[in-house]
Amino acid sequence: MEPGENFKQEKKELNAYAKYSALAFQMIGIIGLFTFAGYKIDENRNSKQPIFTAILSLAGVFISLYLVIRSIKTPKN
């Protein structure tokens, strides 16, 4: 094993950790933004049932999952 290989492996692992941590924060941001938008729409319409909150929060979940799956499948050169 060469002297620099251990450092390269640790750096690679740290980069993977940072990538997946960023994906988690991205998911939180997208879902939170869509849920907040739905809440504000329901608030402005004086809805008794929070239908827009539910619909937009689910849309946020699906969009964030799509983006995560796409970023994991995309090979980085």
N, CA, C and O atoms as CSV, one atom per row, in Angstrom:
chain,resi,resn,atom,element,x,y,z
A,1,MET,N,N,0.844,-1.172,0.000
A,1,MET,CA,C,0.000,0.000,0.000
A,1,MET,C,C,0.893,1.239,0.000
A,1,MET,O,O,1.822,1.348,0.800
A,2,GLU,N,N,0.604,2.149,-0.886
A,2,GLU,CA,C,1.384,3.373,-0.970
A,2,GLU,C,C,0.995,4.334,0.141
A,2,GLU,O,O,-0.118,4.253,0.661
A,3,PRO,N,N,1.896,5.248,0.517
A,3,PRO,CA,C,1.605,6.177,1.619
A,3,PRO,C,C,0.390,7.062,1.374
A,3,PRO,O,O,-0.323,7.379,2.326
A,4,GLY,N,N,0.127,7.468,0.153
A,4,GLY,CA,C,-0.978,8.371,-0.127
A,4,GLY,C,C,-2.320,7.688,-0.307
A,4,GLY,O,O,-3.353,8.356,-0.346
A,5,GLU,N,N,-2.320,6.361,-0.418
A,5,GLU,CA,C,-3.569,5.637,-0.678
A,5,GLU,C,C,-4.540,5.732,0.491
A,5,GLU,O,O,-5.742,5.882,0.272
A,6,ASN,N,N,-4.060,5.650,1.709
A,6,ASN,CA,C,-4.925,5.733,2.886
A,6,ASN,C,C,-5.593,7.103,2.940
A,6,ASN,O,O,-6.784,7.206,3.236
A,7,PHE,N,N,-4.830,8.147,2.655
A,7,PHE,CA,C,-5.379,9.507,2.643
A,7,PHE,C,C,-6.435,9.655,1.554
A,7,PHE,O,O,-7.480,10.267,1.777
A,8,LYS,N,N,-6.162,9.089,0.365
A,8,LYS,CA,C,-7.115,9.167,-0.740
A,8,LYS,C,C,-8.409,8.450,-0.391
A,8,LYS,O,O,-9.494,8.930,-0.720
A,9,GLN,N,N,-8.305,7.301,0.276
A,9,GLN,CA,C,-9.492,6.541,0.668
A,9,GLN,C,C,-10.317,7.319,1.687
A,9,GLN,O,O,-11.544,7.363,1.595
A,10,GLU,N,N,-9.649,7.929,2.652
A,10,GLU,CA,C,-10.364,8.724,3.664
A,10,GLU,C,C,-11.046,9.930,3.028
A,10,GLU,O,O,-12.167,10.279,3.397
A,11,LYS,N,N,-10.376,10.559,2.081
A,11,LYS,CA,C,-10.951,11.712,1.393
A,11,LYS,C,C,-12.171,11.294,0.572
A,11,LYS,O,O,-13.170,12.011,0.526
A,12,LYS,N,N,-12.083,10.135,-0.071
A,12,LYS,CA,C,-13.193,9.616,-0.863
A,12,LYS,C,C,-14.407,9.331,0.030
A,12,LYS,O,O,-15.538,9.647,-0.341
A,13,GLU,N,N,-14.174,8.740,1.194
A,13,GLU,CA,C,-15.254,8.455,2.125
A,13,GLU,C,C,-15.882,9.737,2.663
A,13,GLU,O,O,-17.100,9.819,2.828
A,14,LEU,N,N,-15.053,10.725,2.930
A,14,LEU,CA,C,-15.551,12.010,3.419
A,14,LEU,C,C,-16.379,12.712,2.348
A,14,LEU,O,O,-17.402,13.320,2.662
A,15,ASN,N,N,-15.954,12.637,1.096
A,15,ASN,CA,C,-16.718,13.232,0.000
A,15,ASN,C,C,-18.075,12.561,-0.158
A,15,ASN,O,O,-19.073,13.236,-0.412
A,16,ALA,N,N,-18.123,11.235,-0.010
A,16,ALA,CA,C,-19.398,10.521,-0.102
A,16,ALA,C,C,-20.317,10.924,1.047
A,16,ALA,O,O,-21.518,11.109,0.850
A,17,TYR,N,N,-19.758,11.059,2.234
A,17,TYR,CA,C,-20.546,11.484,3.395
A,17,TYR,C,C,-21.116,12.885,3.173
A,17,TYR,O,O,-22.281,13.140,3.478
A,18,ALA,N,N,-20.305,13.779,2.650
A,18,ALA,CA,C,-20.764,15.146,2.393
A,18,ALA,C,C,-21.847,15.168,1.325
A,18,ALA,O,O,-22.812,15.925,1.431
A,19,LYS,N,N,-21.693,14.345,0.303
A,19,LYS,CA,C,-22.685,14.290,-0.780
A,19,LYS,C,C,-24.039,13.846,-0.240
A,19,LYS,O,O,-25.057,14.470,-0.538
A,20,TYR,N,N,-24.063,12.786,0.542
A,20,TYR,CA,C,-25.336,12.264,1.033
A,20,TYR,C,C,-25.928,13.152,2.125
A,20,TYR,O,O,-27.149,13.204,2.271
A,21,SER,N,N,-25.114,13.835,2.876
A,21,SER,CA,C,-25.619,14.803,3.848
A,21,SER,C,C,-26.291,15.966,3.129
A,21,SER,O,O,-27.347,16.441,3.550
A,22,ALA,N,N,-25.678,16.418,2.050
A,22,ALA,CA,C,-26.266,17.505,1.259
A,22,ALA,C,C,-27.595,17.074,0.653
A,22,ALA,O,O,-28.530,17.870,0.579
A,23,LEU,N,N,-27.685,15.822,0.221
A,23,LEU,CA,C,-28.945,15.322,-0.326
A,23,LEU,C,C,-30.044,15.333,0.730
A,23,LEU,O,O,-31.196,15.643,0.425
A,24,ALA,N,N,-29.697,14.999,1.963
A,24,ALA,CA,C,-30.694,15.013,3.035
A,24,ALA,C,C,-31.201,16.428,3.292
A,24,ALA,O,O,-32.403,16.639,3.458
A,25,PHE,N,N,-30.291,17.396,3.326
A,25,PHE,CA,C,-30.716,18.783,3.531
A,25,PHE,C,C,-31.534,19.295,2.349
A,25,PHE,O,O,-32.458,20.088,2.528
A,26,GLN,N,N,-31.197,18.846,1.151
A,26,GLN,CA,C,-31.964,19.228,-0.033
A,26,GLN,C,C,-33.386,18.686,0.074
A,26,GLN,O,O,-34.343,19.398,-0.230
A,27,MET,N,N,-33.534,17.445,0.497
A,27,MET,CA,C,-34.862,16.856,0.668
A,27,MET,C,C,-35.673,17.629,1.707
A,27,MET,O,O,-36.846,17.932,1.490
A,28,ILE,N,N,-35.042,17.942,2.828
A,28,ILE,CA,C,-35.728,18.695,3.881
A,28,ILE,C,C,-36.193,20.048,3.357
A,28,ILE,O,O,-37.311,20.476,3.644
A,29,GLY,N,N,-35.349,20.713,2.600
A,29,GLY,CA,C,-35.688,22.018,2.058
A,29,GLY,C,C,-36.851,21.960,1.084
A,29,GLY,O,O,-37.765,22.781,1.160
A,30,ILE,N,N,-36.827,20.996,0.168
A,30,ILE,CA,C,-37.889,20.875,-0.832
A,30,ILE,C,C,-39.220,20.549,-0.167
A,30,ILE,O,O,-40.234,21.185,-0.453
A,31,ILE,N,N,-39.218,19.562,0.717
A,31,ILE,CA,C,-40.466,19.169,1.381
A,31,ILE,C,C,-40.982,20.313,2.239
A,31,ILE,O,O,-42.182,20.586,2.247
A,32,GLY,N,N,-40.097,20.983,2.957
A,32,GLY,CA,C,-40.506,22.108,3.792
A,32,GLY,C,C,-41.086,23.250,2.985
A,32,GLY,O,O,-42.087,23.845,3.383
A,33,LEU,N,N,-40.467,23.567,1.847
A,33,LEU,CA,C,-40.946,24.650,0.996
A,33,LEU,C,C,-42.331,24.338,0.427
A,33,LEU,O,O,-43.211,25.199,0.435
A,34,PHE,N,N,-42.527,23.125,-0.061
A,34,PHE,CA,C,-43.827,22.754,-0.609
A,34,PHE,C,C,-44.899,22.716,0.473
A,34,PHE,O,O,-46.030,23.138,0.236
A,35,THR,N,N,-44.558,22.220,1.650
A,35,THR,CA,C,-45.521,22.178,2.744
A,35,THR,C,C,-45.897,23.589,3.190
A,35,THR,O,O,-47.068,23.867,3.450
A,36,PHE,N,N,-44.923,24.468,3.279
A,36,PHE,CA,C,-45.197,25.851,3.662
A,36,PHE,C,C,-46.087,26.541,2.635
A,36,PHE,O,O,-47.006,27.275,2.997
A,37,ALA,N,N,-45.813,26.302,1.342
A,37,ALA,CA,C,-46.647,26.890,0.291
A,37,ALA,C,C,-48.085,26.389,0.402
A,37,ALA,O,O,-49.026,27.172,0.273
A,38,GLY,N,N,-48.258,25.100,0.639
A,38,GLY,CA,C,-49.606,24.546,0.807
A,38,GLY,C,C,-50.304,25.112,2.025
A,38,GLY,O,O,-51.503,25.390,1.988
A,39,TYR,N,N,-49.562,25.282,3.097
A,39,TYR,CA,C,-50.133,25.862,4.317
A,39,TYR,C,C,-50.612,27.288,4.064
A,39,TYR,O,O,-51.701,27.668,4.492
A,40,LYS,N,N,-49.787,28.079,3.361
A,40,LYS,CA,C,-50.165,29.461,3.077
A,40,LYS,C,C,-51.389,29.527,2.156
A,40,LYS,O,O,-52.249,30.389,2.337
A,41,ILE,N,N,-51.473,28.633,1.180
A,41,ILE,CA,C,-52.648,28.605,0.307
A,41,ILE,C,C,-53.894,28.268,1.117
A,41,ILE,O,O,-54.927,28.921,0.961
A,42,ASP,N,N,-53.810,27.256,1.983
A,42,ASP,CA,C,-54.954,26.893,2.829
A,42,ASP,C,C,-55.322,28.034,3.766
A,42,ASP,O,O,-56.503,28.277,4.014
A,43,GLU,N,N,-54.332,28.727,4.283
A,43,GLU,CA,C,-54.578,29.841,5.192
A,43,GLU,C,C,-55.303,30.986,4.468
A,43,GLU,O,O,-56.237,31.573,5.015
A,44,ASN,N,N,-54.875,31.297,3.248
A,44,ASN,CA,C,-55.506,32.369,2.490
A,44,ASN,C,C,-56.917,32.020,2.028
A,44,ASN,O,O,-57.754,32.909,1.873
A,45,ARG,N,N,-57.181,30.761,1.811
A,45,ARG,CA,C,-58.514,30.324,1.375
A,45,ARG,C,C,-59.447,30.067,2.553
A,45,ARG,O,O,-60.630,29.793,2.355
A,46,ASN,N,N,-58.930,30.152,3.773
A,46,ASN,CA,C,-59.709,29.847,4.987
A,46,ASN,C,C,-60.330,28.455,4.923
A,46,ASN,O,O,-61.500,28.269,5.257
A,47,SER,N,N,-59.538,27.489,4.493
A,47,SER,CA,C,-60.010,26.111,4.365
A,47,SER,C,C,-60.154,25.454,5.727
A,47,SER,O,O,-59.334,25.657,6.622
A,48,LYS,N,N,-61.205,24.667,5.866
A,48,LYS,CA,C,-61.367,23.880,7.095
A,48,LYS,C,C,-60.496,22.624,7.036
A,48,LYS,O,O,-59.988,22.164,8.059
A,49,GLN,N,N,-60.329,22.077,5.837
A,49,GLN,CA,C,-59.466,20.912,5.629
A,49,GLN,C,C,-58.179,21.371,4.942
A,49,GLN,O,O,-58.246,22.075,3.935
A,50,PRO,N,N,-57.028,20.995,5.454
A,50,PRO,CA,C,-55.751,21.439,4.856
A,50,PRO,C,C,-55.380,20.627,3.609
A,50,PRO,O,O,-54.343,19.963,3.583
A,51,ILE,N,N,-56.219,20.683,2.592
A,51,ILE,CA,C,-56.020,19.856,1.402
A,51,ILE,C,C,-54.785,20.268,0.598
A,51,ILE,O,O,-54.052,19.406,0.113
A,52,PHE,N,N,-54.548,21.565,0.453
A,52,PHE,CA,C,-53.376,22.000,-0.307
A,52,PHE,C,C,-52.082,21.681,0.440
A,52,PHE,O,O,-51.062,21.384,-0.182
A,53,THR,N,N,-52.122,21.741,1.749
A,53,THR,CA,C,-50.946,21.369,2.537
A,53,THR,C,C,-50.606,19.899,2.293
A,53,THR,O,O,-49.443,19.548,2.092
A,54,ALA,N,N,-51.623,19.052,2.312
A,54,ALA,CA,C,-51.403,17.621,2.099
A,54,ALA,C,C,-50.911,17.334,0.681
A,54,ALA,O,O,-49.963,16.573,0.489
A,55,ILE,N,N,-51.553,17.939,-0.298
A,55,ILE,CA,C,-51.186,17.678,-1.694
A,55,ILE,C,C,-49.779,18.182,-1.994
A,55,ILE,O,O,-48.974,17.465,-2.588
A,56,LEU,N,N,-49.484,19.402,-1.588
A,56,LEU,CA,C,-48.165,19.950,-1.900
A,56,LEU,C,C,-47.054,19.283,-1.090
A,56,LEU,O,O,-45.930,19.162,-1.578
A,57,SER,N,N,-47.344,18.851,0.128
A,57,SER,CA,C,-46.303,18.146,0.882
A,57,SER,C,C,-45.991,16.798,0.239
A,57,SER,O,O,-44.830,16.392,0.187
A,58,LEU,N,N,-47.013,16.102,-0.250
A,58,LEU,CA,C,-46.765,14.849,-0.966
A,58,LEU,C,C,-46.017,15.098,-2.274
A,58,LEU,O,O,-45.134,14.323,-2.643
A,59,ALA,N,N,-46.367,16.169,-2.968
A,59,ALA,CA,C,-45.641,16.520,-4.191
A,59,ALA,C,C,-44.175,16.794,-3.868
A,59,ALA,O,O,-43.291,16.384,-4.619
A,60,GLY,N,N,-43.909,17.480,-2.764
A,60,GLY,CA,C,-42.538,17.744,-2.348
A,60,GLY,C,C,-41.767,16.470,-2.052
A,60,GLY,O,O,-40.587,16.359,-2.384
A,61,VAL,N,N,-42.432,15.510,-1.429
A,61,VAL,CA,C,-41.788,14.228,-1.139
A,61,VAL,C,C,-41.423,13.512,-2.433
A,61,VAL,O,O,-40.306,13.016,-2.579
A,62,PHE,N,N,-42.371,13.460,-3.378
A,62,PHE,CA,C,-42.096,12.768,-4.634
A,62,PHE,C,C,-41.010,13.472,-5.450
A,62,PHE,O,O,-40.156,12.812,-6.042
A,63,ILE,N,N,-41.037,14.787,-5.485
A,63,ILE,CA,C,-40.017,15.532,-6.226
A,63,ILE,C,C,-38.641,15.331,-5.595
A,63,ILE,O,O,-37.656,15.124,-6.303
A,64,SER,N,N,-38.574,15.391,-4.276
A,64,SER,CA,C,-37.271,15.213,-3.626
A,64,SER,C,C,-36.755,13.783,-3.802
A,64,SER,O,O,-35.553,13.587,-3.983
A,65,LEU,N,N,-37.630,12.792,-3.753
A,65,LEU,CA,C,-37.192,11.416,-4.004
A,65,LEU,C,C,-36.696,11.249,-5.430
A,65,LEU,O,O,-35.694,10.574,-5.667
A,66,TYR,N,N,-37.391,11.860,-6.379
A,66,TYR,CA,C,-36.953,11.799,-7.774
A,66,TYR,C,C,-35.553,12.398,-7.929
A,66,TYR,O,O,-34.694,11.815,-8.592
A,67,LEU,N,N,-35.329,13.555,-7.320
A,67,LEU,CA,C,-34.024,14.203,-7.428
A,67,LEU,C,C,-32.920,13.380,-6.767
A,67,LEU,O,O,-31.801,13.318,-7.277
A,68,VAL,N,N,-33.228,12.755,-5.644
A,68,VAL,CA,C,-32.232,11.918,-4.965
A,68,VAL,C,C,-31.898,10.696,-5.806
A,68,VAL,O,O,-30.724,10.368,-5.980
A,69,ILE,N,N,-32.899,10.027,-6.325
A,69,ILE,CA,C,-32.654,8.837,-7.150
A,69,ILE,C,C,-31.878,9.208,-8.399
A,69,ILE,O,O,-30.970,8.481,-8.800
A,70,ARG,N,N,-32.222,10.330,-9.020
A,70,ARG,CA,C,-31.520,10.776,-10.221
A,70,ARG,C,C,-30.057,11.099,-9.904
A,70,ARG,O,O,-29.168,10.774,-10.691
A,71,SER,N,N,-29.808,11.725,-8.779
A,71,SER,CA,C,-28.417,12.073,-8.454
A,71,SER,C,C,-27.601,10.850,-8.062
A,71,SER,O,O,-26.388,10.834,-8.270
A,72,ILE,N,N,-28.221,9.847,-7.511
A,72,ILE,CA,C,-27.491,8.626,-7.153
A,72,ILE,C,C,-27.174,7.808,-8.407
A,72,ILE,O,O,-26.088,7.238,-8.511
A,73,LYS,N,N,-28.109,7.744,-9.359
A,73,LYS,CA,C,-27.885,6.975,-10.570
A,73,LYS,C,C,-26.927,7.641,-11.542
A,73,LYS,O,O,-26.295,6.956,-12.346
A,74,THR,N,N,-26.803,8.960,-11.486
A,74,THR,CA,C,-25.942,9.682,-12.416
A,74,THR,C,C,-24.476,9.441,-12.059
A,74,THR,O,O,-24.038,9.794,-10.964
A,75,PRO,N,N,-23.719,8.846,-12.976
A,75,PRO,CA,C,-22.297,8.628,-12.666
A,75,PRO,C,C,-21.519,9.936,-12.755
A,75,PRO,O,O,-21.711,10.732,-13.674
A,76,LYS,N,N,-20.649,10.135,-11.792
A,76,LYS,CA,C,-19.778,11.301,-11.763
A,76,LYS,C,C,-18.393,10.875,-12.234
A,76,LYS,O,O,-17.813,9.935,-11.690
A,77,ASN,N,N,-17.872,11.550,-13.224
A,77,ASN,CA,C,-16.527,11.208,-13.732
A,77,ASN,C,C,-15.473,12.030,-13.066
A,77,ASN,O,O,-14.289,11.878,-13.368
